Amino acid sequence: MLIKPADKVIFADDEIEKNFNNLSNDIIKKVILRAKEKFKANVFCGQSIKKNIIPKIYISKYSIDNLWWYPLPDGWRLVYSVITPSRDEILAVIIEWFDHKGYERRFGYG
């Protein structure tokens, strides 16, 4: 398993960060904060998602070419991408989090 610490963990855009800051579910907020710390220790601690099933909306909106999911309690999932804006920097970019049904809808499983 590849282990590489993230230099930073960021949100994909201001709206996602705003949604995080306004989360009313304290448990989900705490585990997302914990996930951010895990990404700082190893950006590859999640599970890689095959390129052919990355939702097209993520590709067009964020110009990503990789996607990872990280398990949260009660079947929730956090999806993020790993980017390298420079040779010496690696970032985890949080894109979305949702319950299992939301995840299945986003990925066309349900």
BAFI-3210 file (N, C-alpha, C; in Angstrom, 3 decimals, decimal comma, padded with zeros to 6 digits):
// residues 110
n [1|2|3|4|5|6|7|8|9|10|11|12|13|14|15|16|17|18|19|20|21|22|23|24|25|26|27|28|29|30|31|32|33|34|35|36|37|38|39|40|41|42|43|44|45|46|47|48|49|50|51|52|53|54|55|56|57|58|59|60|61|62|63|64|65|66|67|68|69|70|71|72|73|74|75|76|77|78|79|80|81|82|83|84|85|86|87|88|89|90|91|92|93|94|95|96|97|98|99|100|101|102|103|104|105|106|107|108|109|110]
n.u [000,849|000,555|001,918|001,569|001,830|-000,621|-000,078|-001,903|-005,405|-008,211|-011,354|-013,325|-014,674|-016,005|-018,681|-018,958|-017,295|-018,711|-021,079|-020,007|-019,183|-021,664|-022,848|-025,257|-025,231|-023,415|-021,881|-021,154|-019,728|-017,567|-016,343|-015,577|-013,691|-011,844|-011,222|-009,908|-007,555|-006,523|-006,015|-003,956|-001,961|-001,812|-002,584|-003,602|-005,281|-007,914|-010,275|-009,610|-011,459|-012,608|-011,618|-013,462|-015,941|-016,119|-018,158|-019,392|-020,027|-018,248|-015,834|-016,202|-016,797|-014,699|-012,376|-011,010|-009,023|-008,911|-010,401|-011,405|-012,825|-013,865|-014,680|-017,336|-019,100|-022,146|-022,709|-022,201|-020,348|-017,350|-016,126|-013,202|-010,482|-007,117|-004,637|-001,829|-000,586|001,952|005,303|006,221|004,083|001,186|-002,266|-005,314|-008,533|-011,615|-014,679|-017,360|-019,823|-021,955|-024,907|-025,346|-027,358|-027,419|-024,856|-025,072|-026,965|-025,531|-023,488|-024,856|-025,890|-028,303]
n.v [-001,187|002,170|004,885|008,175|011,355|013,984|017,316|019,300|019,448|020,131|021,678|021,027|023,216|026,481|026,222|023,577|023,663|025,508|024,045|022,023|023,505|024,305|021,968|020,142|017,726|016,594|014,296|013,352|015,598|015,544|013,102|013,629|015,610|014,014|012,287|014,096|014,467|011,889|011,822|013,666|012,184|009,967|010,195|008,286|006,601|005,926|004,130|003,377|004,454|003,057|004,429|004,420|004,592|007,000|009,688|011,687|014,330|015,112|015,023|016,964|019,255|019,527|018,771|016,325|013,310|011,118|009,318|008,740|006,881|007,183|005,486|006,379|006,496|004,512|003,787|006,002|007,864|009,428|011,234|011,874|013,512|013,165|015,454|016,948|019,865|020,888|019,637|019,105|019,065|017,659|017,224|016,535|016,556|017,283|016,250|015,407|014,172|011,655|009,713|006,119|005,577|007,964|007,884|005,596|006,540|008,703|007,331|005,778|003,306|002,832]
n.w [000,000|-000,849|000,865|001,625|002,899|002,943|002,008|002,389|003,181|001,442|000,499|-002,397|-003,470|-002,561|-001,816|-000,940|001,277|002,807|003,228|004,824|007,087|007,988|008,796|010,535|011,718|014,144|014,567|012,003|011,159|012,969|012,275|009,673|010,131|011,454|009,347|007,680|009,133|008,945|006,172|006,077|007,237|005,534|002,349|000,707|002,143|001,776|-000,352|-003,672|-006,505|-009,467|-012,579|-014,716|-013,519|-012,267|-011,480|-014,119|-013,643|-011,650|-013,012|-015,032|-013,508|-011,634|-012,903|-012,430|-012,324|-010,791|-008,093|-004,763|-002,065|001,307|004,217|006,400|009,568|010,005|007,358|005,788|003,326|002,236|-000,464|-002,300|-004,032|-005,181|-005,703|-007,369|-007,345|-007,685|-008,128|-005,605|-003,878|-002,436|-002,429|-000,711|-001,866|-000,839|-002,037|-001,770|000,586|001,784|002,671|002,419|000,497|-000,973|-002,040|-003,660|-005,508|-006,687|-007,965|-009,708|-008,924|-007,772]
ca.u [000,000|001,271|001,686|002,081|001,027|-001,111|000,404|-003,112|-006,707|-009,057|-012,647|-013,277|-015,106|-016,509|-020,002|-018,747|-016,766|-019,846|-021,940|-019,338|-019,244|-023,056|-023,378|-025,953|-024,931|-022,110|-021,119|-020,567|-018,732|-016,390|-015,620|-014,935|-012,474|-010,926|-010,768|-008,921|-006,297|-006,027|-005,458|-002,669|-001,006|-001,701|-003,626|-004,131|-005,891|-009,239|-010,346|-009,629|-012,638|-012,187|-011,785|-014,635|-017,197|-016,112|-019,270|-018,977|-020,167|-017,006|-014,791|-016,426|-016,806|-013,446|-011,255|-010,245|-008,802|-008,886|-011,387|-011,259|-013,892|-013,432|-015,882|-017,768|-020,046|-023,538|-022,817|-021,878|-019,105|-016,751|-015,346|-012,167|-009,514|-005,740|-004,038|-000,466|-000,445|003,364|006,065|006,504|002,880|000,088|-003,468|-006,561|-009,615|-012,907|-015,671|-018,751|-020,083|-023,372|-025,263|-025,149|-028,319|-026,936|-023,686|-025,555|-027,587|-024,501|-022,699|-025,744|-026,161|-029,656]
ca.v [000,000|003,427|005,807|009,509|012,354|015,149|018,592|020,016|018,879|021,271|021,362|021,246|024,581|027,220|025,710|022,351|024,089|026,122|022,934|021,376|024,402|024,392|020,644|020,046|016,401|016,709|013,054|013,367|016,663|015,066|012,055|014,266|016,220|012,900|011,846|015,071|014,145|010,639|012,174|014,325|011,118|009,152|010,614|007,102|005,712|005,528|003,106|003,940|004,197|002,843|005,624|004,348|004,858|008,340|010,455|012,692|015,664|015,415|015,254|018,246|020,366|019,662|018,342|015,296|012,058|010,044|009,502|007,823|006,992|006,913|005,110|007,101|005,642|004,305|003,646|007,237|007,838|010,699|011,044|012,894|013,300|013,485|016,260|017,424|021,130|021,053|018,408|018,930|019,245|016,719|017,678|015,763|017,495|016,712|016,574|015,197|013,114|011,322|008,400|005,058|005,744|009,076|007,371|004,718|007,388|009,468|006,441|005,054|001,942|002,654]
ca.w [000,000|-000,957|001,984|001,311|003,613|002,203|002,532|002,810|002,845|001,089|-000,098|-003,842|-003,750|-001,393|-001,436|-000,168|002,582|003,517|003,661|005,948|008,248|008,434|009,124|011,817|012,249|014,784|014,419|010,655|011,142|013,705|011,530|008,514|010,672|011,703|008,027|007,214|009,817|008,333|004,864|006,315|007,533|004,324|001,412|000,039|003,136|001,311|-001,398|-005,017|-007,333|-010,858|-013,407|-015,596|-012,804|-011,672|-012,054|-015,100|-013,058|-010,935|-014,013|-015,695|-012,550|-010,890|-013,756|-011,732|-013,053|-009,812|-007,043|-003,649|-001,064|002,669|004,971|007,596|010,311|009,587|005,908|005,082|002,552|001,833|-001,684|-002,447|-005,089|-004,825|-006,772|-007,158|-008,071|-008,020|-007,911|-004,184|-003,067|-002,672|-001,735|-000,711|-002,179|-000,464|-003,055|-001,326|001,561|001,753|003,207|001,422|-000,615|-001,789|-002,744|-004,734|-006,545|-007,382|-008,799|-010,609|-008,478|-007,245]
c.u [000,888|000,914|002,365|001,228|000,577|-000,518|-000,754|-004,326|-007,625|-010,408|-012,588|-013,739|-015,701|-017,845|-019,873|-018,214|-017,869|-020,785|-021,328|-019,465|-020,650|-023,666|-024,040|-025,710|-023,509|-021,254|-020,417|-019,479|-017,442|-015,622|-014,996|-013,650|-011,413|-010,366|-009,704|-007,557|-005,678|-005,381|-004,104|-001,581|-000,757|-002,862|-004,280|-004,802|-007,310|-009,148|-010,450|-010,905|-012,165|-012,537|-013,068|-015,956|-017,181|-017,258|-018,772|-019,082|-018,901|-015,893|-014,971|-016,316|-015,437|-012,205|-010,368|-010,046|-008,647|-009,899|-011,217|-012,483|-013,334|-014,677|-016,094|-018,772|-021,427|-023,717|-022,566|-020,536|-018,646|-015,973|-014,393|-011,243|-008,133|-005,135|-002,625|-000,270|001,004|004,072|006,220|005,267|001,814|-001,095|-004,560|-007,671|-010,941|-013,968|-017,091|-018,772|-021,577|-023,608|-025,166|-026,106|-027,886|-025,732|-024,125|-026,200|-026,519|-023,711|-023,544|-026,032|-027,616|-030,696]
c.v [001,241|004,324|007,121|010,524|013,480|016,397|019,431|019,196|020,064|020,763|021,745|022,650|025,202|026,685|024,448|022,700|024,716|025,042|022,204|022,231|024,500|023,035|020,655|018,692|016,411|015,462|013,040|014,439|016,201|014,019|012,597|014,964|015,143|012,371|012,801|014,810|012,864|010,932|012,859|013,302|010,238|009,463|009,426|006,126|005,280|004,413|003,789|003,525|004,084|004,067|005,601|004,556|006,200|009,126|011,589|014,108|016,066|015,761|016,630|019,425|020,601|019,225|017,302|014,068|010,874|010,359|008,392|007,955|006,555|006,601|005,982|006,207|005,566|004,286|004,920|007,079|009,265|010,407|012,222|012,529|013,680|014,253|016,688|018,707|021,464|019,729|018,072|018,993|018,228|017,149|016,629|016,792|016,813|017,200|016,459|014,151|012,872|009,975|007,380|005,194|006,867|008,671|006,492|005,521|008,113|008,582|005,549|003,626|001,744|003,440]
c.w [000,000|000,224|001,665|002,063|002,684|002,838|003,057|002,442|002,630|000,596|-001,573|-004,241|-002,478|-000,902|-000,578|001,220|003,432|004,053|004,853|007,214|008,829|008,795|010,494|012,479|012,822|014,611|013,063|010,575|011,829|012,913|010,243|008,972|010,942|010,375|007,472|007,853|009,250|006,971|005,020|006,631|006,308|003,390|000,700|000,998|002,760|000,279|-002,759|-005,750|-008,779|-011,708|-014,242|-014,852|-012,052|-012,306|-012,949|-014,553|-012,296|-011,919|-014,648|-014,720|-011,905|-011,668|-013,066|-012,623|-012,089|-008,721|-006,020|-002,769|000,275|003,491|006,208|008,327|009,666|008,074|005,122|004,381|002,280|000,559|-001,841|-003,603|-004,557|-005,988|-006,364|-007,959|-008,428|-007,708|-006,439|-003,294|-003,452|-001,801|-001,793|-000,891|-001,884|-001,442|-002,525|-000,222|001,566|002,397|002,069|000,235|-001,547|-002,628|-003,917|-005,861|-007,366|-008,359|-009,691|-010,217|-008,077|-007,950]
res [m|l|i|k|p|a|d|k|v|i|f|a|d|d|e|i|e|k|n|f|n|n|l|s|n|d|i|i|k|k|v|i|l|r|a|k|e|k|f|k|a|n|v|f|c|g|q|s|i|k|k|n|i|i|p|k|i|y|i|s|k|y|s|i|d|n|l|w|w|y|p|l|p|d|g|w|r|l|v|y|s|v|i|t|p|s|r|d|e|i|l|a|v|i|i|e|w|f|d|h|k|g|y|e|r|r|f|g|y|g]
***
